[in-house]
Amino acid sequence: MKRVAVFLCILNCLFLLTGCWDRKELSEIKVVAGMAIDKGENAKYKVSVEALNAAELSTQSAGGNAPTVVEGIEGDSISEITHLFNEYYAQILIYSHMKVLVISEEVASAGRLDFIDFLERNREIRDDFNIIIAKEGKAEDILKIAAHYKKASSLKLSPQLDHLLEDWGGDPGMSIINFISELNLEGKEPVLGTVRLKGDIEKGESIENIMKVTPDAIVVVDSLAIFKGGRLVGFLSLEDTRNYLWTRNDIKTTSLTIECKKGDFSAIRVTESQTEVTSKMKNGKPFFQVSIKAEGFIEGTQCYNNVEKLGTIAKYEKLINETFSKKITDTITKVQKQYQADIFGFGEVMRRQDFNSFMKVKDNWNEEFASGDVKVDMDFILRRSGIRSKSFLTETEK
């Protein structure tokens, strides 16, 4: 009986401990951290990948060699190109841990985004990487810059974009699923974050770039890329990017600066924010109502106000509401006049709230959006003034 039990146990283990049919040894693979898409000189695309040198990323095994290798291949199909990289690499490239996809401004402006179909279909590529536009240069150059953080450009860019969104609100946090969804939405045009190279590209490629207090080259977040009809048509500043995120209810926390008196400013930290949008037809044209409720505290002031004084908090709240209601309105108006592209999703909101009216104008919605009226209301509440109510500076206002 014991022999039978042992035999059944061994047989069970044989079924449970079967290996993976497609396993690969660690020594046979190379992890891709980033991909860049540029226009090819002799083909439709040039695809570049940033492959990690794992030994150089570890403090215990680093020998001072290059932490990554960036190579590019031209071709008409992204799928075929990704299987050709053994022209350069000895190991098999693994794309499942890719952190960023960088698209050149030239490719995006031409509307050559059909390669995204391959990225969406590929079962080995996850959908959690950041998609960004390389402004005023080649996308491959963004991957070549040696960075202080983890030494690799892609490994630095991914958390950089995420933290900017969480701490201030300067990146839309667009994944491939969201981007594809917005490309196909009725009443919403897509956007992407934008980066640019600051400094000397040739010096930035060297490992010496991360040995300097002030690097020779660094990748900075620049602006917001606006798409219309599947093509890149323009950019918004970082300040406008935050205003855009506010209309989309995507602001988590941010810091505001208000001019409390001529030449003096106060800093406000936003800790909570909630946005509601109403979109409907009114007097024969679209009407958009953006209502923002937010709260926060005073981080610093140059106006020397004692917030314990009656009415001081109310003055700050009124100034914040007036200042940023106007700034957000100005951003929306700028997009209406310059681009006639509804990146705010007001049409998509109208489709849900006033379906019959939207269906009548959906075929020329961007034109309707451009002629629409906008009203932005901010209701900001100051909860506290940091850890003190009086400034150490001499109070000058009575």
C-alpha positions as CSV (number, residue, x, y, z in Angstrom):
1,M,0.0,0.0,0.0
2,K,2.9,2.3,0.8
3,R,4.5,1.6,-2.5
4,V,1.3,2.5,-4.3
5,A,1.1,5.8,-2.4
6,V,4.7,6.7,-3.2
7,F,4.2,5.8,-6.8
8,L,1.1,8.0,-7.0
9,C,2.9,10.8,-5.3
10,I,5.8,10.6,-7.8
11,L,3.4,10.4,-10.7
12,N,1.6,13.5,-9.5
13,C,4.9,15.4,-9.2
14,L,5.7,14.6,-12.8
15,F,2.5,16.3,-13.9
16,L,2.9,19.3,-11.6
17,L,6.6,19.9,-12.2
18,T,6.6,20.0,-16.0
19,G,8.7,22.9,-17.4
20,C,7.6,25.8,-19.5
21,W,7.5,24.9,-23.2
22,D,8.9,28.3,-24.2
23,R,11.4,28.9,-21.4
24,K,14.6,30.8,-22.2
25,E,17.7,30.9,-20.1
26,L,18.7,34.2,-18.6
27,S,22.0,34.1,-20.5
28,E,20.1,33.9,-23.8
29,I,17.9,36.9,-23.4
30,K,18.3,40.7,-23.4
31,V,15.5,42.9,-21.9
32,V,14.3,45.9,-24.0
33,A,13.5,49.0,-21.9
34,G,12.5,51.4,-24.6
35,M,11.6,51.6,-28.3
36,A,11.8,54.6,-30.7
37,I,10.0,55.1,-34.0
38,D,11.6,57.5,-36.6
39,K,11.1,58.0,-40.3
40,G,13.5,55.8,-42.2
41,E,15.8,57.2,-44.9
42,N,15.2,54.2,-47.2
43,A,12.1,52.7,-45.8
44,K,8.9,53.7,-44.0
45,Y,10.2,53.4,-40.5
46,K,13.4,53.2,-38.5
47,V,12.9,51.3,-35.2
48,S,15.5,51.6,-32.4
49,V,15.5,49.7,-29.2
50,E,17.3,50.3,-25.9
51,A,18.5,46.9,-24.6
52,L,19.8,46.7,-21.1
53,N,23.2,45.4,-20.0
54,A,22.0,43.8,-16.8
55,A,25.5,43.4,-15.3
56,E,26.1,47.2,-15.4
57,L,22.8,48.0,-13.7
58,S,23.9,46.2,-10.6
59,T,26.2,48.0,-8.1
60,Q,27.9,44.7,-7.3
61,S,28.7,43.6,-10.9
62,A,29.1,47.0,-12.6
63,G,32.4,47.3,-14.4
64,G,32.1,50.8,-15.9
65,N,30.8,49.7,-19.3
66,A,27.8,51.0,-21.1
67,P,24.6,50.2,-19.2
68,T,22.6,50.0,-22.4
69,V,23.0,49.4,-26.1
70,V,20.8,51.3,-28.7
71,E,20.6,50.0,-32.3
72,G,18.1,50.8,-35.1
73,I,16.9,49.0,-38.2
74,E,14.9,50.4,-41.1
75,G,11.9,48.6,-42.7
76,D,8.3,48.9,-43.7
77,S,6.9,46.6,-41.0
78,I,7.5,47.1,-37.3
79,S,6.8,43.4,-36.8
80,E,9.5,42.2,-39.1
81,I,12.0,44.7,-37.7
82,T,11.6,43.5,-34.2
83,H,12.6,40.0,-35.3
84,L,15.7,41.2,-37.1
85,F,17.7,42.6,-34.2
86,N,20.0,39.6,-34.0
87,E,21.9,41.4,-36.8
88,Y,23.3,43.3,-33.8
89,Y,22.5,41.4,-30.6
90,A,23.7,37.9,-29.6
91,Q,20.7,37.3,-27.3
92,I,17.0,37.2,-28.0
93,L,15.3,40.5,-27.3
94,I,12.4,40.4,-24.7
95,Y,9.8,43.3,-25.1
96,S,7.6,42.4,-22.1
97,H,9.3,44.9,-19.8
98,M,9.3,47.8,-22.2
99,K,8.8,51.1,-20.3
100,V,8.5,53.8,-23.0
101,L,7.6,54.1,-26.7
102,V,9.1,57.3,-28.2
103,I,7.6,58.5,-31.5
104,S,9.3,61.2,-33.5
105,E,7.5,64.5,-34.2
106,E,8.0,63.8,-37.9
107,V,6.3,60.4,-37.8
108,A,3.4,61.7,-35.7
109,S,2.9,64.8,-37.9
110,A,2.6,62.6,-41.0
111,G,0.0,60.4,-39.2
112,R,2.0,57.2,-39.7
113,L,0.6,55.5,-36.6
114,D,-0.4,52.2,-38.1
115,F,2.5,50.5,-36.4
116,I,0.4,50.7,-33.1
117,D,-1.7,47.9,-34.4
118,F,1.3,45.5,-34.1
119,L,2.0,46.7,-30.5
120,E,-1.6,46.1,-29.5
121,R,-1.8,42.7,-31.1
122,N,1.5,41.4,-29.7
123,R,0.9,39.1,-26.7
124,E,4.5,39.5,-25.5
125,I,4.2,43.3,-25.1
126,R,2.4,44.7,-22.1
127,D,0.1,47.7,-22.3
128,D,1.5,49.6,-19.3
129,F,4.3,51.5,-21.0
130,N,4.3,55.3,-21.6
131,I,3.9,56.7,-25.1
132,I,5.6,60.0,-25.7
133,I,6.5,62.3,-28.6
134,A,10.1,63.4,-29.2
135,K,9.9,67.1,-30.0
136,E,12.4,68.8,-32.3
137,G,14.7,65.8,-33.0
138,K,14.9,62.1,-33.5
139,A,13.2,59.7,-31.2
140,E,16.2,57.4,-31.1
141,D,18.3,60.2,-29.5
142,I,16.0,60.2,-26.5
143,L,17.0,56.5,-25.8
144,K,20.7,57.2,-26.1
145,I,21.2,59.6,-23.2
146,A,23.0,58.0,-20.2
147,A,20.9,59.0,-17.1
148,H,21.8,59.3,-13.4
149,Y,18.8,57.3,-12.4
150,K,19.4,53.6,-13.1
151,K,21.8,54.7,-15.9
152,A,19.3,54.0,-18.6
153,S,17.2,56.6,-20.4
154,S,14.0,54.6,-20.5
155,L,14.3,53.5,-16.9
156,K,14.6,57.2,-15.9
157,L,11.8,58.5,-18.2
158,S,9.1,56.1,-17.0
159,P,9.1,57.2,-13.3
160,Q,9.9,60.8,-14.3
161,L,6.6,61.0,-16.2
162,D,4.6,59.2,-13.5
163,H,5.9,61.3,-10.7
164,L,5.3,64.6,-12.7
165,L,1.7,63.5,-13.1
166,E,1.3,62.6,-9.5
167,D,3.1,65.6,-8.0
168,W,2.2,68.5,-10.3
169,G,0.2,67.4,-13.3
170,G,2.4,67.8,-16.4
171,D,1.9,64.5,-18.3
172,P,-1.4,62.9,-19.4
173,G,-0.2,59.4,-18.4
174,M,-1.3,57.9,-21.7
175,S,-1.0,54.1,-22.2
176,I,-1.4,52.4,-25.5
177,I,-4.9,51.2,-24.6
178,N,-6.1,54.7,-23.7
179,F,-4.5,56.2,-26.8
180,I,-6.1,53.7,-29.2
181,S,-9.5,54.3,-27.4
182,E,-9.2,58.0,-27.8
183,L,-8.3,57.6,-31.5
184,N,-11.6,55.9,-32.0
185,L,-13.8,57.9,-29.7
186,E,-16.5,60.1,-31.1
187,G,-16.1,63.6,-29.6
188,K,-12.6,63.3,-28.2
189,E,-9.2,63.8,-29.9
190,P,-6.1,62.1,-28.3
191,V,-3.1,63.7,-26.7
192,L,0.4,62.5,-25.7
193,G,3.2,63.8,-23.5
194,T,6.2,65.4,-25.1
195,V,9.9,65.3,-24.3
196,R,12.9,66.9,-25.8
197,L,16.6,66.6,-25.6
198,K,18.4,69.4,-23.8
199,G,22.2,69.6,-24.3
200,D,24.8,67.9,-26.5
201,I,23.6,64.5,-27.9
202,E,27.1,63.2,-28.6
203,K,28.3,64.0,-25.1
204,G,25.1,62.6,-23.6
205,E,25.7,59.2,-25.1
206,S,28.9,58.8,-23.1
207,I,28.9,57.1,-19.7
208,E,30.7,60.2,-18.5
209,N,27.4,62.0,-18.8
210,I,26.3,60.5,-15.5
211,M,29.6,61.3,-13.8
212,K,29.0,65.1,-13.9
213,V,27.0,67.2,-11.4
214,T,25.5,69.0,-14.4
215,P,25.1,66.5,-17.3
216,D,26.0,67.5,-20.8
217,A,22.6,66.2,-22.0
218,I,19.3,65.4,-20.3
219,V,15.8,64.5,-21.4
220,V,13.2,66.9,-20.1
221,V,9.4,66.8,-20.2
222,D,8.4,69.6,-22.6
223,S,4.7,69.9,-23.4
224,L,1.5,68.2,-24.5
225,A,1.1,67.0,-28.1
226,I,-2.3,67.5,-29.7
227,F,-3.7,65.1,-32.3
228,K,-6.5,65.7,-34.8
229,G,-7.7,63.2,-37.4
230,G,-4.8,60.8,-36.3
231,R,-2.1,63.4,-36.9
232,L,0.0,65.6,-34.6
233,V,-1.1,69.2,-35.2
234,G,0.5,71.2,-32.3
235,F,1.6,71.5,-28.7
236,L,0.5,73.0,-25.5
237,S,2.8,74.3,-22.7
238,L,3.2,72.5,-19.4
239,E,1.0,75.1,-17.7
240,D,-1.7,74.4,-20.3
241,T,-1.2,70.7,-19.8
242,R,-2.1,71.0,-16.1
243,N,-5.2,73.0,-17.1
244,Y,-6.1,70.2,-19.5
245,L,-5.7,67.5,-16.9
246,W,-8.0,69.6,-14.6
247,T,-10.8,69.4,-17.1
248,R,-10.3,65.7,-17.3
249,N,-10.4,65.2,-13.5
250,D,-6.9,63.8,-13.7
251,I,-5.2,66.2,-11.2
252,K,-4.1,64.4,-8.1
253,T,-2.0,67.0,-6.4
254,T,-0.3,70.2,-7.6
255,S,1.1,73.5,-6.5
256,L,-0.4,76.9,-7.6
257,T,1.2,80.3,-7.5
258,I,-1.0,83.4,-7.2
259,E,-0.1,87.1,-7.2
260,C,-1.4,88.3,-3.9
261,K,-0.3,91.8,-4.6
262,K,1.8,93.5,-7.3
263,G,5.2,91.7,-7.5
264,D,4.5,89.4,-4.5
265,F,3.2,85.8,-4.7
266,S,1.8,83.1,-2.6
267,A,2.1,79.3,-3.0
268,I,-0.8,77.0,-2.6
269,R,-0.7,73.2,-2.4
270,V,-3.7,71.4,-3.8
271,T,-4.4,68.1,-1.9
272,E,-7.8,67.2,-3.3
273,S,-9.6,67.9,-6.5
274,Q,-12.8,66.8,-8.2
275,T,-14.0,67.9,-11.7
276,E,-17.5,67.6,-13.2
277,V,-18.2,68.5,-16.8
278,T,-21.6,69.3,-18.4
279,S,-21.9,69.5,-22.2
280,K,-25.1,70.3,-24.0
281,M,-26.6,72.4,-26.8
282,K,-27.7,75.8,-25.7
283,N,-29.2,78.5,-28.1
284,G,-28.1,76.4,-31.1
285,K,-24.5,75.9,-30.2
286,P,-22.5,73.8,-27.7
287,F,-22.2,74.9,-24.1
288,F,-19.5,73.5,-21.8
289,Q,-19.6,73.9,-18.0
290,V,-16.5,72.8,-16.1
291,S,-17.0,72.7,-12.3
292,I,-14.0,72.1,-10.1
293,K,-14.0,71.6,-6.3
294,A,-10.6,71.5,-4.7
295,E,-8.9,72.1,-1.4
296,G,-5.4,72.6,-0.1
297,F,-3.2,74.7,2.2
298,I,-0.8,77.6,2.0
299,E,2.8,76.5,1.4
300,G,4.4,79.9,1.5
301,T,3.5,83.6,1.1
302,Q,5.3,86.8,0.3
303,C,2.4,89.0,1.3
304,Y,3.0,88.6,5.0
305,N,-0.7,88.1,5.8
306,N,-1.7,86.8,9.2
307,V,-4.2,84.1,8.2
308,E,-5.8,84.4,11.6
309,K,-7.2,87.8,10.6
310,L,-10.9,87.8,9.7
311,G,-11.4,87.6,6.0
312,T,-7.8,86.7,5.0
313,I,-8.6,83.1,4.1
314,A,-11.7,84.2,2.1
315,K,-9.5,86.7,0.1
316,Y,-7.0,83.9,-0.8
317,E,-9.9,81.6,-1.9
318,K,-11.4,84.2,-4.0
319,L,-8.1,85.0,-5.7
320,I,-7.4,81.4,-6.4
321,N,-10.9,80.8,-7.8
322,E,-10.7,83.9,-10.1
323,T,-7.1,83.2,-11.2
324,F,-7.4,79.6,-12.2
325,S,-11.0,79.7,-13.6
326,K,-9.6,82.2,-16.0
327,K,-6.4,80.2,-16.8
328,I,-8.4,77.0,-17.5
329,T,-10.9,79.0,-19.7
330,D,-8.0,80.5,-21.6
331,T,-6.5,77.1,-22.3
332,I,-9.8,75.8,-23.6
333,T,-10.3,78.9,-25.8
334,K,-6.7,78.6,-27.1
335,V,-7.4,75.0,-28.3
336,Q,-10.7,76.1,-29.8
337,K,-9.2,78.9,-31.8
338,Q,-5.8,77.4,-32.8
339,Y,-6.5,73.7,-33.4
340,Q,-10.3,73.2,-33.5
341,A,-9.6,69.8,-31.8
342,D,-11.7,68.6,-28.9
343,I,-9.0,67.1,-26.7
344,F,-11.1,67.7,-23.6
345,G,-13.7,65.2,-24.5
346,F,-16.6,67.6,-24.4
347,G,-18.2,65.8,-27.3
348,E,-17.9,62.5,-25.6
349,V,-19.6,64.0,-22.5
350,M,-22.4,65.4,-24.7
351,R,-22.8,62.0,-26.3
352,R,-23.6,60.6,-22.8
353,Q,-25.6,63.6,-21.5
354,D,-27.4,64.9,-24.6
355,F,-27.3,62.1,-27.1
356,N,-29.8,63.3,-29.6
357,S,-28.1,66.7,-29.9
358,F,-24.7,65.2,-30.3
359,M,-25.8,62.7,-33.0
360,K,-26.9,65.7,-35.2
361,V,-23.4,67.3,-35.1
362,K,-21.1,64.4,-34.5
363,D,-19.8,64.3,-38.1
364,N,-18.4,67.9,-37.8
365,W,-18.0,67.9,-34.1
366,N,-14.6,69.7,-34.0
367,E,-16.1,72.6,-35.8
368,E,-19.0,72.7,-33.4
369,F,-16.5,72.5,-30.5
370,A,-14.6,75.5,-31.8
371,S,-17.7,77.6,-31.8
372,G,-18.9,76.5,-28.3
373,D,-19.2,78.6,-25.2
374,V,-17.2,77.7,-22.1
375,K,-17.8,78.5,-18.4
376,V,-15.3,77.3,-15.8
377,D,-16.1,77.6,-12.1
378,M,-13.6,76.7,-9.4
379,D,-14.6,76.4,-5.8
380,F,-11.4,76.2,-3.7
381,I,-11.2,75.7,0.0
382,L,-8.1,76.5,2.1
383,R,-8.0,74.0,4.9
384,R,-4.9,75.2,6.7
385,S,-1.8,77.4,6.5
386,G,0.9,74.8,7.0
387,I,2.3,74.5,10.5
388,R,2.0,78.2,11.3
389,S,-0.5,81.0,10.9
390,K,1.7,84.0,11.2
391,S,4.7,84.7,8.9
392,F,8.1,85.4,10.6
393,L,8.3,88.4,8.3
394,T,7.0,91.7,9.4
395,E,3.3,92.1,8.6
396,T,2.7,95.0,6.3
397,E,-1.0,94.7,5.5
398,K,-3.6,95.9,8.0
